[in-house]
Amino acid sequence: MSADDLQKIAKRFSSLGWIGFWIQAVLILAPIGMLAVVLVRKAQGPDVRLDFTDYLAIVGLVVLLFTTLWSFRYTRLAKRIADPATCPSYASLSRTLWTGLWAGIVGIAISVLMILIDVLRLVFLFLKTPQGGVPVIRTEAQSRSEWVSAIDALSLLTDICTLVGELVIVGFTLWLLFIITRRASEFAQLPTASAE
């Protein structure tokens, strides 16, 4: 593989890594804000226990943070790819990309599950209300599962931001995996590939 080919591959790793990093960095703001609101409300309320969806949201946020940092790793990998003397082997690049791909898939699964849980909860709550659209305001303290508020819409926005962030990393990782797989035999001819 020529140095020019390595430069092109490195440029793709760098550009997709930076694009993925910044898209996810922006999209992670909504989930972090939502988590902060939920935790502050739980800490101020009488019932401070987190439920299953809160834990699932925290796991989804950790996965999104991991894939954001993994996108940044692609930019560091680009510098190594650009230099034929330090270019990682195909196997090493492939492992790195597969890790990012699986992390993105786990994040997508968590996001989809959270969206389903939130939407089903809203559907059941709206089915319990009068179908004529009569607004009802309740002032007595009730369980959070019995009323709808703006935080429910914010929760859905958070789930969608997380899903979009994970879809970005999966799409970019699949593209990078395709690029290096097409040239797998050429990576084997690099001097460092035989040393690894």
GROMACS elastic network, one bead per residue, 0.5 to 0.9 nm:
[ bonds ]
;  ai    aj funct       b0    kb
    1     4     6  0.82287   500
    1     5     6  0.63510   500
    1     6     6  0.70945   500
    1    84     6  0.89262   500
    1   183     6  0.84339   500
    1   186     6  0.53265   500
    1   187     6  0.68375   500
    1   189     6  0.71777   500
    1   190     6  0.70710   500
    2     5     6  0.52237   500
    2     6     6  0.64768   500
    2     7     6  0.87174   500
    2    84     6  0.85240   500
    3     6     6  0.50399   500
    3     7     6  0.61524   500
    3     8     6  0.87327   500
    3    82     6  0.74183   500
    3    83     6  0.75574   500
    3    84     6  0.66072   500
    4     7     6  0.50070   500
    4     8     6  0.63721   500
    4     9     6  0.87937   500
    4    82     6  0.86412   500
    5     8     6  0.51434   500
    5     9     6  0.63319   500
    5    10     6  0.85574   500
    5    82     6  0.88535   500
    6     9     6  0.51037   500
    6    10     6  0.59627   500
    6    11     6  0.84474   500
    6    81     6  0.61880   500
    6    82     6  0.53789   500
    6    83     6  0.75106   500
    6    84     6  0.73185   500
    6    87     6  0.84042   500
    7    11     6  0.60057   500
    7    12     6  0.86625   500
    7    78     6  0.85756   500
    7    81     6  0.73800   500
    7    83     6  0.79552   500
    8    11     6  0.50635   500
    8    12     6  0.63844   500
    8    13     6  0.87694   500
    8    82     6  0.81409   500
    9    12     6  0.51823   500
    9    13     6  0.63171   500
    9    14     6  0.86227   500
    9    78     6  0.77045   500
    9    81     6  0.73960   500
    9    82     6  0.76934   500
    9   176     6  0.84771   500
    9   179     6  0.75042   500
    9   180     6  0.78428   500
   10    13     6  0.50593   500
   10    14     6  0.60473   500
   10    15     6  0.85360   500
   10    75     6  0.83770   500
   10    77     6  0.77356   500
   10    79     6  0.66914   500
   10    80     6  0.79564   500
   10    81     6  0.54096   500
   10    82     6  0.52751   500
   10    83     6  0.89719   500
   11    14     6  0.50315   500
   11    15     6  0.59775   500
   11    16     6  0.83770   500
   11    75     6  0.88812   500
   11    78     6  0.67038   500
   11    79     6  0.88132   500
   11    82     6  0.80251   500
   12    15     6  0.52064   500
   12    16     6  0.58445   500
   12    17     6  0.80066   500
   12    78     6  0.79106   500
   12   176     6  0.75517   500
   12   179     6  0.89677   500
   13    16     6  0.54399   500
   13    17     6  0.56875   500
   13    18     6  0.84234   500
   13    74     6  0.56938   500
   13    75     6  0.60688   500
   13    76     6  0.87652   500
   13    77     6  0.73192   500
   13    78     6  0.53152   500
   13    79     6  0.89875   500
   13    81     6  0.87506   500
   13   176     6  0.68857   500
   14    17     6  0.50846   500
   14    18     6  0.60962   500
   14    19     6  0.85148   500
   14    72     6  0.86512   500
   14    74     6  0.63450   500
   14    76     6  0.76035   500
   14    77     6  0.78422   500
   14    78     6  0.53112   500
   14    79     6  0.79369   500
   15    18     6  0.52667   500
   15    19     6  0.60651   500
   15    20     6  0.84325   500
   15    74     6  0.89756   500
   15    75     6  0.74670   500
   15    78     6  0.89951   500
   16    19     6  0.50586   500
   16    20     6  0.58502   500
   16    21     6  0.82955   500
   16    71     6  0.78863   500
   16    74     6  0.79026   500
   16    75     6  0.80529   500
   16   169     6  0.89977   500
   16   172     6  0.63201   500
   16   173     6  0.85497   500
   16   176     6  0.83545   500
   17    20     6  0.51766   500
   17    21     6  0.59523   500
   17    22     6  0.86547   500
   17    70     6  0.82564   500
   17    72     6  0.56900   500
   17    73     6  0.73464   500
   17    74     6  0.50167   500
   17    75     6  0.51762   500
   17    76     6  0.87719   500
   17    78     6  0.87096   500
   17   169     6  0.87195   500
   17   172     6  0.79712   500
   17   173     6  0.89859   500
   18    22     6  0.61401   500
   18    23     6  0.84634   500
   18    71     6  0.68623   500
   18    72     6  0.64617   500
   18    74     6  0.80475   500
   18    75     6  0.64773   500
   19    22     6  0.54118   500
   19    23     6  0.60762   500
   19    24     6  0.84869   500
   19    71     6  0.83285   500
   20    23     6  0.52568   500
   20    24     6  0.60296   500
   20    25     6  0.83324   500
   20    67     6  0.89349   500
   20    68     6  0.71816   500
   20    71     6  0.57726   500
   20    72     6  0.79927   500
   20   165     6  0.80084   500
   20   168     6  0.63972   500
   20   169     6  0.60860   500
   20   172     6  0.73547   500
   21    24     6  0.53390   500
   21    25     6  0.59006   500
   21    26     6  0.86451   500
   21    67     6  0.82886   500
   21    68     6  0.52075   500
   21    69     6  0.70347   500
   21    70     6  0.80504   500
   21    71     6  0.51309   500
   21    72     6  0.57471   500
   21   169     6  0.85702   500
   22    26     6  0.61245   500
   22    27     6  0.84477   500
   22    68     6  0.80878   500
   22    71     6  0.89282   500
   23    26     6  0.53718   500
   23    27     6  0.61573   500
   23    28     6  0.85914   500
   23    68     6  0.86105   500
   23   165     6  0.68582   500
   23   168     6  0.79361   500
   24    28     6  0.58295   500
   24    29     6  0.87551   500
   24    64     6  0.75390   500
   24    65     6  0.81774   500
   24    67     6  0.81211   500
   24    68     6  0.56835   500
   24    71     6  0.87712   500
   24   161     6  0.85924   500
   24   162     6  0.82234   500
   24   164     6  0.82852   500
   24   166     6  0.78934   500
   24   168     6  0.78960   500
   24   169     6  0.82747   500
   25    28     6  0.52897   500
   25    29     6  0.69611   500
   25    65     6  0.82051   500
   25    68     6  0.65527   500
   25   165     6  0.85756   500
   26    29     6  0.56836   500
   26    30     6  0.80822   500
   27    30     6  0.61920   500
   27    31     6  0.76303   500
   27   158     6  0.84739   500
   27   161     6  0.53992   500
   27   162     6  0.67751   500
   27   164     6  0.78679   500
   27   165     6  0.63236   500
   28    31     6  0.54752   500
   28    32     6  0.62270   500
   28    33     6  0.85986   500
   28    61     6  0.76465   500
   28    64     6  0.71540   500
   28    65     6  0.74278   500
   28    68     6  0.86745   500
   28   158     6  0.83951   500
   28   161     6  0.71307   500
   28   162     6  0.68275   500
   28   165     6  0.77488   500
   29    32     6  0.52270   500
   29    33     6  0.60431   500
   29    34     6  0.85171   500
   29   158     6  0.88304   500
   29   161     6  0.88835   500
   30    33     6  0.51051   500
   30    34     6  0.60194   500
   30    35     6  0.85129   500
   30   154     6  0.83343   500
   30   157     6  0.75769   500
   30   158     6  0.54980   500
   30   159     6  0.89757   500
   30   161     6  0.70452   500
   30   162     6  0.85227   500
   31    35     6  0.59838   500
   31    36     6  0.84827   500
   31    57     6  0.83008   500
   31    61     6  0.67641   500
   31   155     6  0.81285   500
   31   157     6  0.83605   500
   31   159     6  0.74213   500
   31   161     6  0.73669   500
   31   162     6  0.70729   500
   32    35     6  0.51176   500
   32    36     6  0.61571   500
   32    37     6  0.86716   500
   32    61     6  0.74495   500
   32   158     6  0.85454   500
   33    36     6  0.51076   500
   33    37     6  0.62567   500
   33    38     6  0.86946   500
   33   158     6  0.87498   500
   34    37     6  0.50989   500
   34    38     6  0.61774   500
   34    39     6  0.85661   500
   34   151     6  0.82397   500
   34   154     6  0.70425   500
   34   155     6  0.67759   500
   34   158     6  0.68475   500
   35    38     6  0.51236   500
   35    39     6  0.60453   500
   35    40     6  0.84744   500
   35    54     6  0.81669   500
   35    57     6  0.77742   500
   35    58     6  0.75765   500
   35    61     6  0.87880   500
   36    39     6  0.51992   500
   36    40     6  0.60245   500
   36    41     6  0.84970   500
   37    40     6  0.52067   500
   37    41     6  0.60894   500
   37    42     6  0.85321   500
   37   151     6  0.87781   500
   38    41     6  0.51547   500
   38    42     6  0.60732   500
   38    43     6  0.85131   500
   38    54     6  0.82576   500
   38   151     6  0.86795   500
   39    42     6  0.50574   500
   39    43     6  0.60236   500
   39    44     6  0.85866   500
   39    48     6  0.85768   500
   39    50     6  0.84246   500
   39    54     6  0.88520   500
   40    43     6  0.50495   500
   40    44     6  0.61826   500
   40    45     6  0.85618   500
   41    44     6  0.51333   500
   41    45     6  0.59819   500
   41    48     6  0.85731   500
   42    45     6  0.51505   500
   42    46     6  0.76346   500
   42    47     6  0.65247   500
   42    49     6  0.72692   500
   42    50     6  0.76412   500
   43    46     6  0.78597   500
   43    47     6  0.78388   500
   43    48     6  0.54592   500
   43    49     6  0.86815   500
   44    47     6  0.84231   500
   44    48     6  0.77144   500
   45    48     6  0.64510   500
   47    50     6  0.85815   500
   50    53     6  0.80054   500
   50    54     6  0.57544   500
   50    55     6  0.69166   500
   51    54     6  0.53828   500
   51    55     6  0.66042   500
   51    56     6  0.87825   500
   52    55     6  0.52606   500
   52    56     6  0.61177   500
   52    57     6  0.85886   500
   53    57     6  0.59711   500
   53    58     6  0.85369   500
   53   114     6  0.71223   500
   53   117     6  0.80473   500
   53   118     6  0.89571   500
   54    57     6  0.50739   500
   54    58     6  0.62930   500
   54    59     6  0.87384   500
   55    58     6  0.50583   500
   55    59     6  0.62784   500
   55    60     6  0.86152   500
   56    59     6  0.50841   500
   56    60     6  0.61368   500
   56    61     6  0.85705   500
   56   110     6  0.71530   500
   56   111     6  0.89684   500
   56   113     6  0.89493   500
   56   114     6  0.75357   500
   57    61     6  0.60914   500
   57    62     6  0.86113   500
   57   110     6  0.79228   500
   57   111     6  0.81768   500
   57   114     6  0.73549   500
   57   159     6  0.83393   500
   58    61     6  0.50138   500
   58    62     6  0.62099   500
   58    63     6  0.86523   500
   59    62     6  0.50758   500
   59    63     6  0.62287   500
   59    64     6  0.86332   500
   59   107     6  0.85733   500
   59   110     6  0.80397   500
   60    63     6  0.51020   500
   60    64     6  0.61714   500
   60    65     6  0.85972   500
   60   106     6  0.83543   500
   60   107     6  0.57964   500
   60   108     6  0.85662   500
   60   110     6  0.58837   500
   60   111     6  0.67480   500
   60   114     6  0.89589   500
   60   159     6  0.89020   500
   60   162     6  0.75135   500
   61    64     6  0.50210   500
   61    65     6  0.61124   500
   61    66     6  0.85445   500
   61   107     6  0.83772   500
   61   162     6  0.74900   500
   62    65     6  0.50312   500
   62    66     6  0.61288   500
   62    67     6  0.86956   500
   62   107     6  0.89571   500
   63    67     6  0.62078   500
   63    68     6  0.85275   500
   63   103     6  0.66685   500
   63   104     6  0.76577   500
   63   106     6  0.76006   500
   63   107     6  0.57602   500
   63   166     6  0.87514   500
   64    67     6  0.51654   500
   64    68     6  0.60863   500
   64    69     6  0.86518   500
   64   103     6  0.84123   500
   64   104     6  0.77946   500
   64   107     6  0.65294   500
   64   162     6  0.66794   500
   64   163     6  0.89133   500
   64   165     6  0.70874   500
   64   166     6  0.67137   500
   65    68     6  0.50497   500
   65    69     6  0.63166   500
   65    70     6  0.85245   500
   66    69     6  0.52000   500
   66    70     6  0.60235   500
   66    71     6  0.86826   500
   66   100     6  0.87648   500
   66   103     6  0.77638   500
   67    71     6  0.61176   500
   67    72     6  0.85967   500
   67   100     6  0.64453   500
   67   101     6  0.88936   500
   67   103     6  0.65542   500
   67   104     6  0.65803   500
   67   107     6  0.86316   500
   67   165     6  0.85349   500
   67   166     6  0.74137   500
   67   169     6  0.69147   500
   68    71     6  0.52224   500
   68    72     6  0.66256   500
   68    73     6  0.88557   500
   68   165     6  0.83080   500
   68   166     6  0.88819   500
   68   169     6  0.80393   500
   69    73     6  0.63255   500
   69    74     6  0.89424   500
   70    74     6  0.66047   500
   70    96     6  0.88126   500
   70    99     6  0.87732   500
   70   100     6  0.64144   500
   70   169     6  0.87911   500
   71    74     6  0.52030   500
   71    75     6  0.70328   500
   71   100     6  0.79698   500
   71   169     6  0.71877   500
   71   173     6  0.88014   500
   72    75     6  0.52967   500
   72    76     6  0.68143   500
   72    77     6  0.88607   500
   73    76     6  0.51001   500
   73    77     6  0.61612   500
   73    78     6  0.86302   500
   74    78     6  0.61760   500
   74    96     6  0.86274   500
   74    97     6  0.85908   500
   75    78     6  0.50818   500
   75    79     6  0.70067   500
   76    79     6  0.55408   500
   76    80     6  0.70366   500
   77    80     6  0.51910   500
   77    81     6  0.62212   500
   77    82     6  0.87118   500
   77    87     6  0.85355   500
   77    88     6  0.83488   500
   77    93     6  0.84432   500
   78    81     6  0.50176   500
   78    82     6  0.61576   500
   78    83     6  0.89835   500
   78    87     6  0.88507   500
   79    82     6  0.52928   500
   79    83     6  0.69643   500
   79    86     6  0.87479   500
   79    87     6  0.84902   500
   80    83     6  0.56450   500
   80    84     6  0.79426   500
   80    85     6  0.83403   500
   80    86     6  0.53187   500
   80    87     6  0.50736   500
   80    88     6  0.69718   500
   81    84     6  0.67254   500
   81    85     6  0.87363   500
   81    86     6  0.67432   500
   81    88     6  0.65340   500
   82    85     6  0.88727   500
   82    86     6  0.80627   500
   82    87     6  0.68319   500
   83    86     6  0.55043   500
   83    87     6  0.58316   500
   84    87     6  0.51265   500
   84    88     6  0.87263   500
   84   190     6  0.70325   500
   84   191     6  0.76717   500
   84   192     6  0.77874   500
   85    88     6  0.88959   500
   85   190     6  0.82289   500
   85   191     6  0.70141   500
   85   192     6  0.63746   500
   86   191     6  0.89927   500
   86   192     6  0.66744   500
   87   187     6  0.87165   500
   87   190     6  0.78364   500
   87   191     6  0.87404   500
   87   192     6  0.66383   500
   87   193     6  0.77784   500
   88    91     6  0.80801   500
   88    92     6  0.60322   500
   88    93     6  0.64099   500
   88   187     6  0.84673   500
   88   190     6  0.89384   500
   88   192     6  0.68727   500
   88   193     6  0.65879   500
   88   196     6  0.84112   500
   89    92     6  0.52118   500
   89    93     6  0.62999   500
   89    94     6  0.84604   500
   89   184     6  0.89429   500
   89   187     6  0.62165   500
   89   188     6  0.69240   500
   89   190     6  0.78381   500
   89   192     6  0.69125   500
   89   194     6  0.80829   500
   89   196     6  0.71954   500
   90    93     6  0.51632   500
   90    94     6  0.58847   500
   90    95     6  0.85267   500
   90   180     6  0.71699   500
   90   181     6  0.79403   500
   90   183     6  0.86304   500
   90   184     6  0.59716   500
   90   185     6  0.84523   500
   90   186     6  0.88793   500
   90   187     6  0.56478   500
   90   188     6  0.69496   500
   90   193     6  0.74392   500
   91    94     6  0.50217   500
   91    95     6  0.61082   500
   91    96     6  0.86374   500
   91   184     6  0.87170   500
   91   193     6  0.87583   500
   92    95     6  0.52091   500
   92    96     6  0.63273   500
   92    97     6  0.87320   500
   93    96     6  0.51610   500
   93    97     6  0.62186   500
   93    98     6  0.85685   500
   93   177     6  0.83908   500
   93   180     6  0.79564   500
   94    97     6  0.51433   500
   94    98     6  0.60105   500
   94    99     6  0.85392   500
   94   177     6  0.67400   500
   94   180     6  0.77751   500
   94   181     6  0.81059   500
   95    98     6  0.50958   500
   95    99     6  0.61344   500
   95   100     6  0.87111   500
   96    99     6  0.52417   500
   96   100     6  0.65045   500
   96   101     6  0.87413   500
   97   100     6  0.51074   500
   97   101     6  0.60951   500
   97   102     6  0.86846   500
   97   173     6  0.59811   500
   97   174     6  0.79540   500
   97   176     6  0.75369   500
   97   177     6  0.63851   500
   98   102     6  0.60860   500
   98   103     6  0.84357   500
   98   173     6  0.78654   500
   98   174     6  0.87164   500
   98   177     6  0.79885   500
   99   102     6  0.53212   500
   99   103     6  0.61351   500
   99   104     6  0.85744   500
  100   103     6  0.51426   500
  100   104     6  0.61249   500
  100   105     6  0.86271   500
  100   169     6  0.73638   500
  100   170     6  0.73813   500
  100   173     6  0.67439   500
  101   104     6  0.51495   500
  101   105     6  0.62287   500
  101   106     6  0.87454   500
  101   169     6  0.73024   500
  101   170     6  0.53674   500
  101   171     6  0.85627   500
  101   173     6  0.60123   500
  101   174     6  0.72015   500
  102   106     6  0.61718   500
  102   107     6  0.85254   500
  102   170     6  0.82236   500
  103   106     6  0.51734   500
  103   107     6  0.62124   500
  103   108     6  0.86690   500
  103   166     6  0.83676   500
  103   169     6  0.89650   500
  103   170     6  0.85078   500
  104   108     6  0.61266   500
  104   109     6  0.86302   500
  104   165     6  0.85344   500
  104   167     6  0.69630   500
  104   168     6  0.85159   500
  104   169     6  0.61693   500
  104   170     6  0.54415   500
  104   173     6  0.89951   500
  105   108     6  0.50170   500
  105   109     6  0.61995   500
  105   110     6  0.86530   500
  105   166     6  0.72963   500
  105   167     6  0.81635   500
  105   170     6  0.70203   500
  106   109     6  0.51275   500
  106   110     6  0.62616   500
  106   111     6  0.86217   500
  106   166     6  0.86818   500
  107   110     6  0.51517   500
  107   111     6  0.60882   500
  107   112     6  0.85836   500
  107   162     6  0.76351   500
  107   163     6  0.71666   500
  107   165     6  0.88219   500
  107   166     6  0.59233   500
  107   167     6  0.87151   500
  108   111     6  0.50466   500
  108   112     6  0.60486   500
  108   113     6  0.84682   500
  108   162     6  0.78387   500
  108   163     6  0.55273   500
  108   164     6  0.84341   500
  108   165     6  0.87907   500
  108   166     6  0.58039   500
  108   167     6  0.69323   500
  109   112     6  0.52578   500
  109   113     6  0.61401   500
  109   114     6  0.86111   500
  109   163     6  0.85967   500
  110   113     6  0.51147   500
  110   114     6  0.61391   500
  110   115     6  0.86497   500
  110   159     6  0.89598   500
  110   163     6  0.84477   500
  111   114     6  0.50634   500
  111   115     6  0.61521   500
  111   116     6  0.86061   500
  111   159     6  0.55790   500
  111   160     6  0.72656   500
  111   161     6  0.89036   500
  111   162     6  0.63126   500
  111   163     6  0.53402   500
  111   166     6  0.86518   500
  112   115     6  0.50737   500
  112   116     6  0.61656   500
  112   117     6  0.86052   500
  112   159     6  0.77233   500
  112   160     6  0.85045   500
  112   163     6  0.71703   500
  113   116     6  0.51389   500
  113   117     6  0.61765   500
  113   118     6  0.86422   500
  114   117     6  0.50936   500
  114   118     6  0.61103   500
  114   119     6  0.85237   500
  114   156     6  0.83430   500
  114   159     6  0.64865   500
  115   118     6  0.51643   500
  115   119     6  0.59933   500
  115   120     6  0.83841   500
  115   155     6  0.86360   500
  115   156     6  0.63988   500
  115   159     6  0.59697   500
  115   160     6  0.75136   500
  116   119     6  0.52322   500
  116   120     6  0.59033   500
  116   121     6  0.83844   500
  117   120     6  0.52810   500
  117   121     6  0.60957   500
  117   122     6  0.86843   500
  118   121     6  0.51798   500
  118   122     6  0.63025   500
  118   123     6  0.86942   500
  118   152     6  0.75570   500
  118   155     6  0.76293   500
  118   156     6  0.68068   500
  118   159     6  0.89620   500
  119   122     6  0.50859   500
  119   123     6  0.60973   500
  119   124     6  0.86499   500
  119   156     6  0.79283   500
  120   124     6  0.61680   500
  120   125     6  0.85339   500
  121   124     6  0.52938   500
  121   125     6  0.61984   500
  121   126     6  0.86722   500
  121   145     6  0.78972   500
  122   125     6  0.50590   500
  122   126     6  0.60773   500
  122   127     6  0.84832   500
  122   147     6  0.89278   500
  122   148     6  0.73378   500
  122   152     6  0.81074   500
  123   126     6  0.52086   500
  123   127     6  0.60732   500
  123   128     6  0.86963   500
  124   127     6  0.50717   500
  124   128     6  0.63360   500
  125   128     6  0.52633   500
  125   129     6  0.67712   500
  125   145     6  0.81278   500
  125   146     6  0.67434   500
  125   147     6  0.69867   500
  125   148     6  0.75029   500
  126   129     6  0.52902   500
  126   130     6  0.81111   500
  126   131     6  0.81971   500
  126   148     6  0.86472   500
  127   130     6  0.76233   500
  127   131     6  0.75110   500
  128   131     6  0.84739   500
  129   132     6  0.86210   500
  129   133     6  0.79562   500
  129   134     6  0.82786   500
  129   136     6  0.87106   500
  130   133     6  0.62752   500
  130   134     6  0.65271   500
  130   135     6  0.88784   500
  131   134     6  0.76101   500
  138   141     6  0.80718   500
  138   142     6  0.85428   500
  138   147     6  0.88572   500
  139   142     6  0.86308   500
  141   144     6  0.89403   500
  142   145     6  0.82120   500
  142   146     6  0.68300   500
  142   147     6  0.79997   500
  143   146     6  0.56647   500
  143   147     6  0.76985   500
  144   147     6  0.60516   500
  144   148     6  0.80257   500
  145   148     6  0.79996   500
  148   151     6  0.79339   500
  148   152     6  0.64869   500
  148   153     6  0.89452   500
  149   152     6  0.56418   500
  149   153     6  0.74892   500
  150   153     6  0.53253   500
  150   154     6  0.63947   500
  150   155     6  0.86353   500
  151   155     6  0.59377   500
  151   156     6  0.86018   500
  152   156     6  0.63788   500
  152   157     6  0.86775   500
  153   156     6  0.51347   500
  153   157     6  0.62578   500
  153   158     6  0.86405   500
  154   158     6  0.61302   500
  154   159     6  0.86422   500
  155   158     6  0.50353   500
  155   159     6  0.62767   500
  155   160     6  0.86787   500
  156   159     6  0.50401   500
  156   160     6  0.61810   500
  156   161     6  0.85943   500
  157   160     6  0.51024   500
  157   161     6  0.61203   500
  157   162     6  0.86100   500
  158   161     6  0.50983   500
  158   162     6  0.62023   500
  158   163     6  0.85705   500
  159   162     6  0.51811   500
  159   163     6  0.61605   500
  159   164     6  0.86746   500
  160   164     6  0.60896   500
  160   165     6  0.85224   500
  161   164     6  0.51569   500
  161   165     6  0.61415   500
  161   166     6  0.86513   500
  162   165     6  0.51269   500
  162   166     6  0.62600   500
  162   167     6  0.86260   500
  163   166     6  0.51920   500
  163   167     6  0.61027   500
  163   168     6  0.86234   500
  164   167     6  0.50246   500
  164   168     6  0.61718   500
  164   169     6  0.88162   500
  165   168     6  0.52165   500
  165   169     6  0.65718   500
  165   170     6  0.88268   500
  166   169     6  0.52338   500
  166   170     6  0.61897   500
  166   171     6  0.85665   500
  167   170     6  0.51023   500
  167   171     6  0.60125   500
  167   172     6  0.85227   500
  168   171     6  0.52162   500
  168   172     6  0.61222   500
  168   173     6  0.84274   500
  169   172     6  0.51981   500
  169   173     6  0.58645   500
  169   174     6  0.84141   500
  170   173     6  0.51202   500
  170   174     6  0.60331   500
  170   175     6  0.85725   500
  171   174     6  0.52369   500
  171   175     6  0.62921   500
  171   176     6  0.87657   500
  172   175     6  0.50951   500
  172   176     6  0.62352   500
  172   177     6  0.85562   500
  173   176     6  0.50703   500
  173   177     6  0.59772   500
  173   178     6  0.84508   500
  174   178     6  0.60714   500
  174   179     6  0.86202   500
  175   178     6  0.50704   500
  175   179     6  0.62765   500
  175   180     6  0.88963   500
  176   180     6  0.63620   500
  176   181     6  0.84891   500
  177   180     6  0.53887   500
  177   181     6  0.59332   500
  177   182     6  0.85595   500
  178   181     6  0.51542   500
  178   182     6  0.62024   500
  178   183     6  0.88902   500
  179   182     6  0.55457   500
  179   183     6  0.69531   500
  179   184     6  0.89862   500
  180   183     6  0.52115   500
  180   184     6  0.59571   500
  180   187     6  0.82333   500
  181   185     6  0.84042   500
  182   185     6  0.81175   500
  182   186     6  0.88854   500
  183   186     6  0.52478   500
  183   187     6  0.64404   500
  184   187     6  0.52024   500
  184   188     6  0.66607   500
  185   188     6  0.52537   500
  185   189     6  0.70187   500
  186   189     6  0.53637   500
  186   190     6  0.71548   500
  187   190     6  0.54888   500
  187   193     6  0.67755   500
  188   191     6  0.81742   500
  188   192     6  0.86911   500
  188   193     6  0.55622   500
  188   194     6  0.67993   500
  189   192     6  0.85861   500
  189   193     6  0.68979   500
  189   194     6  0.74101   500
  190   193     6  0.53110   500
  190   194     6  0.69926   500
  191   194     6  0.57994   500
  191   195     6  0.68262   500
  192   196     6  0.64014   500
  193   196     6  0.54779   500
